[in-house]
Structure formats: C-alpha cells, structure tokens
Amino acid sequence: MAYQTINPYTNEVVKEYPEATDQQLEDALQKSHELYHTFKKQDIKERAKLLHQVADKIRERSDELARTCTTEMGKLLTESKGEVELCAIIADWFADHAEEMLAPKEIETGANGIAEVHYQATGVIMMVEPWNFPYYQMMRVFAPNFMAGNTMVLKHASNTPSSAQLMADVILEAGAPEGSLTNLFLNYDQVSKAIADPRVQGVALTGSERGGSTVAKVAGENLKKTTLELGGMDPFIVLDDANMEDVVDIAWRSRLYNNGQECTSSKRFIVMEDVYDEFVEQLKHNFSKVKPGDPLDPDTTLAPMNTKKAKEKLQDQVNEAIEAGAKVVYGNEPVDLPGQFFMPTILTNIDRDNPAHTTEMFGPVAVVYKVKTEEEAIELANDSSYGLGGIVFASDSEHGAEVAAKIETGMVFVNNIRYSLPELPFGGVKRSGFGREMSSIGQKAFVNEKLIVKADRPDMDNLAGGLVATQEHK
C-alpha cells in the first residue's frame, strides 16, 4: 500500500513514505520484546514519570501536531488542537491512576490463605489504528499499555503517515524508551506476520468492520487476545418532551464534528412525530450556516473529507439511498471549491429496505426518522447490526436513562453530547466490536490477571474441601 500525505484541501501530495522491510519489522519486534522484559522489573512509578513527560512534550509540540493533522486529513484546526490536548489529558490521567488500578486486589475465598489477583504485563501489543483521530487513537492504547508494562508496534492508516510518525517521535523525545512504541509503515501481510509472531501477545484495532474481521481471524488462528472498535450507526433519540433548544444545538454538532467522519457520530436521528417538523427545520438551518474552506483558517466551519475516495464513496451511498426512495430535504449539491468537500445532507423517508437503513455513512449525512411512540423509537434504534454509542434527549434524565438502558450499544449519553475522556470506557457490541479502551477496563485489556493464593501452611484438616485427589488415602 502507498503511505502518502495528501492535503485534502489542496489535493497536493505533501510527502510519501516507503513501506517497512521485513527486517525492520523483525528488529522492532525484538527490541519491543526485550524492553518488555525490562519493564517487568521496573517500578511503575518510573513509567508514570515518563508518561507525564509525554504529556508535557505533546503540549509543547501542540501547534506542530495540530497543523500536521489538519494538513494531512483535513480536520478543522480547532478540532485538531482539541484532539492533541485530549492526548495529553489521557497521558496524564493514566500516569496518575494506573498504579492504583493495577495494584493487586484481594478477593474473598473459602480457600486456605489469602487470594489476590495480580495484574501483570503480557508482552508486545500490535496496534492497528485509523486516520480519523490519528493521535487520539494511538494514545488511548499507548498510555494504559505503557503503564502496564506492555510494549507496542504500530501500523497506522496509509493516509496519515506524517501524523503517526510525528506522535511516535514526540513520545520518544519525551523520554519513553526506544521500543515502547514503534511506528512502522507495514503492509497487510506484515501485519498478519506480526500478529502470528509469538512475541506479540495482543492486537488492538480501531477501524472498519472488514479490517476488524480480517485481523480477528488472524488473531483467532494464533490465539491472540484482541480489542476491536469498529463502525457505528449511532441513534440520536428525541422524545416528545425533550428540550428542543438543547436538542437542535447538539444535533448538528454531533453529526458534523470531524465532518461526520467518526464512528460515534450520530448518524440516525429518531424523532417523535410531535417535534419532528421542528427538528428537521432546525437541523436544516444549522447545516446551512456552516462555512466550507481552508481547515487551517479559524473562520472555516466545514472541512473537506479526508480523501477523494471517501467523498466518492459517500456520494455513491447517497445516490443509492435516493434511488431506493429517500428524500433529500437539504444538501446533496456540489461545493464550488477544489478540495474534497461534501455538502451537509439530510435524508428522510428511509424505509427498512433502503441501503441507508443498514449501511454506515462516514461523512456529513444525517438520516432522520419519524416515530409515533417511545417503544417504536427503541425498536428502531436497536434495528441495526452495529451497537457503538447513542444519545437520548428527554425532559427527565432518569426517564432518559431508562430508555438508554434499553438501547443495544456500548455507550449512551442522556441530554448531553458524547464524551471521550480517559476515565470513561469506550467500546461497543454487535458488529461494532468488543472489548473496551480507556478507563480501568482499558487499563487491564492486555494484562495477565494472575491469581495468587498465599498461606503460611496448608490446611491439612480441610484438604478434602479442595481440589485434592483423596482416593489414595482410602
């Protein structure tokens, strides 16, 4: 595959990178494996100091990181800056909390002695990460695993190589030892080779359903643990008693943030009929106010899509939806700019035979449904092969939480925009993947949860109560 930085606003090829050689992969795996054995003997407090240094270095290089991300994948500069700061927040949080999360936990038992679960590193982790949040995706795997004592090899997306290499360089410049995170421009065969290698003990992937299926197959064949964060068709449910001022302010942001190129974007707006017309009109109004342009310009509010291929795919999906009966109530018109711009679009009249009902649209396209009852809203929300996140708006947050509990996703936010913070577990169910990143759950994603039962002497009076063969004593 070609690793290239192509500016999606100017269409200029900025830089190209050669693929890694098999020898570079071997060297990276061996260096990471050796460092893992060093980490096993190291006090976790030493790595916490280093991770705080990583956070400091990210903030020191924040302007360069943000501009590189925007130039490479088109994200608004304000959003890139936010992503960079979030990476520093994640690094600081795990540096502050990992020691407590990884401390041995005593458990009650009928066994003789004291039972504890110890959390220990397992080895090298293979990271496969996407382009849409090139730094954040790296950091939410790197920070907890670095603190656990695991080491990592990274294969990033082919269209964000500059961002991947820059963040990897920043981490090393901050003092993280060589081998803790190695970015390599690998092809898919090399990724499979790495997963099969006995030095690799786990695989963390964020990406497409197809990519997740391929990686999971190789990992399964080689008995390697995986975490997968894949696609999403997140519902945004608006109940008829919701505060519409809040709803309309959050709805357009939730769909257009990162130009809609986000797994957890609200892609299906499920609105009660009493407030449906108002919702659609307000969504049209807010979509109409965005200003396309240079994403480095602070006045720009609509960025280009990340690649020409992505834009063309989204247009094909919209065309297919229209052919199947969808109604365009706003958008789907050309943007008179040279970059890969896609006009924010609203589709209605989507029935369950329409491909837009089941296919994720990774861009600024909102599908709006009208429902008569709360039960219909919940049933429609769950009528998806995906289950990543969701949003519910209701006048009463407790009632909103009752609705949220019935939605088959990994995350739901009530009367709120979605959050990605280190203390909150991130992940989904169904074809959105499995496992969690961030929080205490993500901290332990790739550790050995080792049971140790310790006693001063065996309880000879109660051997028969344990798993002890007693036939020989009869």
Secondary structure, DSSP 8 states (H G I E B T S, - for coil): --EEEE-TTT--EEEEE----HHHHHHHHHHHHHHHHHHTTS-HHHHHHHHHHHHHHHHHTHHHHHHHHHHHH---HHHHHHHHHHHHHHHHHHHHHHHHHTS-EEE--SSSSEEEEEEEE-SEEEEE--SSSTTHHHHHHHHHHHHHT-EEEEE--TT-HHHHHHHHHHHHHTT--TTSEEE----HHHHHHHHHSTTEEEEEEES-HHHHHHHHHHHHHTT-EEEEE----EEEEE-TTS-HHHHHHHHHHHHHGGGG--TTSEEEEEEEHHHHHHHHHHHHHHHHT--BS-TTSTT--B---S-HHHHHHHHHHHHHHHHTT-EEEE-----SSSS-----EEEE---TTSGGGTS---SSEEEEEEESSHHHHHHHHH-SSEES--EEE-SSHHHHHHHHHTS-SS--EESS-----TTS-B--EETTEES-BSHHHHHTTTEEEEEEEE-SS--GGGGGGSS---GGG-
